[in-house]
Amino acid sequence: MTDLAERRGMETNVYQPAEDSHLLAEVAAGDIDESDLVLEVGTGSGYVSEFVKNETNARVLGSDVNPHACSNARERGVEAVRADLVSPFRDAVFDAVLFNPPYLPTDPDEERDDWMERALSGGESGREVIDPFLDSVGRVLAPDGRVYLLVSSLSGVEEVVSRASENGFSAVALRDESFPFETLSILKLIR
Ligand SMILES: C[S@@+](CC[C@H](N)C(=O)[O-])C[C@H]1O[C@@H](n2cnc3c(N)ncnc32)[C@H](O)[C@@H]1O
């Protein structure tokens, strides 16, 4: 998500796959197997879900708060439902939950009211979507379930790890990749 200004100006309602999407897709696919039931929160275009499904043969559901994203993902063959985080899903069902969240710290005075902003903005701290995700994802995880969460140095990796820990998770970074303005990491969270 390095070319922010450009992305904000894009004439689209749906976040298009970028370096963060590729990183999450590749790392998660390498750690998921056929028997896993997988949820991708914030599926956007459906790219990550489709990639993981094709690479692993696992069943992958996608959810997104943005109805245009759900339509895009369905066009790719992803089973997508409109949802806020994990709210409509049953307890203890998913073996793996993936999320490439909106994480850019954003000045409240500059916050816009459109779908690209919902895809990019993590509010003032950069963690305003990540925190409620960490507080709620444990409910839908199967007993040995795990979370693959993309985090950026821009939104504070230590703070994310600490919030995960308050929710009973330990975190390990499976991959870090540096870009000119940020480092992206994939955290695997387990209980
Ligand atoms: C950075 S984009 C990632 C899209 C896609 N997963 C990818 O990696 O290319 C974040 C996505 O999260 C969605 N989103 C934001 N807030 C959400 C929420 N509360 N519940 C579900 N999805 C949300 C956005 O609509 C957007 O599609």
The ligand as a Tripos MOL2 file, in Angstrom:
@<TRIPOS>MOLECULE
LIG
   27    29     1     0     0
SMALL
NO_CHARGES

@<TRIPOS>ATOM
      1 C1         -6.7380   -3.6570    2.4880 C.3       1 LIG1
      2 S1         -8.2590   -4.2230    1.8230 S.3       1 LIG1
      3 C2         -7.8240   -5.9460    1.4970 C.3       1 LIG1
      4 C3         -8.6470   -6.5690    0.3970 C.3       1 LIG1
      5 C4         -8.1760   -7.9920    0.0000 C.3       1 LIG1
      6 N1         -8.2850   -8.9190    1.0890 N.3       1 LIG1
      7 C5         -6.7560   -7.9780   -0.4900 C.2       1 LIG1
      8 O1         -5.8810   -8.4000    0.2770 O.co2     1 LIG1
      9 O2         -6.5040   -7.5340   -1.6110 O.co2     1 LIG1
     10 C6         -9.2850   -4.3460    3.3080 C.3       1 LIG1
     11 C7        -10.6830   -4.9190    3.0710 C.3       1 LIG1
     12 O3        -11.3560   -5.0050    4.3410 O.3       1 LIG1
     13 C8        -12.7070   -4.6030    4.1830 C.3       1 LIG1
     14 N2        -13.2170   -4.1740    5.4920 N.ar      1 LIG1
     15 C9        -12.9900   -2.9930    6.1330 C.ar      1 LIG1
     16 N3        -13.6210   -2.9770    7.3220 N.ar      1 LIG1
     17 C10       -14.2560   -4.1840    7.4350 C.ar      1 LIG1
     18 C11       -15.0910   -4.7640    8.4410 C.ar      1 LIG1
     19 N4        -15.3850   -4.1160    9.5640 N.pl3     1 LIG1
     20 N5        -15.5800   -6.0100    8.2090 N.ar      1 LIG1
     21 C12       -15.3030   -6.6790    7.0470 C.ar      1 LIG1
     22 N6        -14.5220   -6.1700    6.0720 N.ar      1 LIG1
     23 C13       -14.0040   -4.9490    6.2630 C.ar      1 LIG1
     24 C14       -12.6470   -3.5110    3.1350 C.3       1 LIG1
     25 O4        -13.8940   -3.2850    2.5320 O.3       1 LIG1
     26 C15       -11.5780   -4.0590    2.1810 C.3       1 LIG1
     27 O5        -12.1570   -4.8540    1.1770 O.3       1 LIG1
@<TRIPOS>BOND
     1     1     2 1
     2     2     3 1
     3     2    10 1
     4     3     4 1
     5     4     5 1
     6     5     6 1
     7     5     7 1
     8     7     8 2
     9     7     9 1
    10    10    11 1
    11    11    12 1
    12    11    26 1
    13    12    13 1
    14    13    14 1
    15    13    24 1
    16    14    15 ar
    17    14    23 ar
    18    15    16 ar
    19    16    17 ar
    20    17    18 ar
    21    17    23 ar
    22    18    19 1
    23    18    20 ar
    24    20    21 ar
    25    21    22 ar
    26    22    23 ar
    27    24    25 1
    28    24    26 1
    29    26    27 1
@<TRIPOS>SUBSTRUCTURE
     1 LIG1         1 GROUP 0 **** ****
